[in-house]
Amino acid sequence: MKKSKFSEHQIFNILKEYESGKATKDICREHGTSAATFYQWKQKYGGMDAQHLKELKVLQEENARLKRIIRN
């Protein structure tokens, strides 16, 4: 899977722009993303705050570590 050029914090900030009332097409044009990517981000990260984002990152790292242990 291709790694995103945007970090979770950048995605979080982009979604905050949307929540503040900025149009989706303007956000996508400004950041160079497609509308489909934006809506995938919205589905995955929508409604999160900074604390939830940190918890998600920790869980993803732990999950990756456990998968490496199982594969070896």
Number of C-alpha atoms within 10 A of each C-alpha: 3 4 6 8 8 11 10 17 12 11 18 20 12 21 22 15 14 15 13 8 8 13 11 18 12 11 18 16 11 10 10 9 12 13 14 10 11 19 14 11 16 17 10 10 17 15 12 14 11 11 8 12 15 14 11 15 12 12 12 12 12 12 12 11 11 11 11 10 9 7 6 5
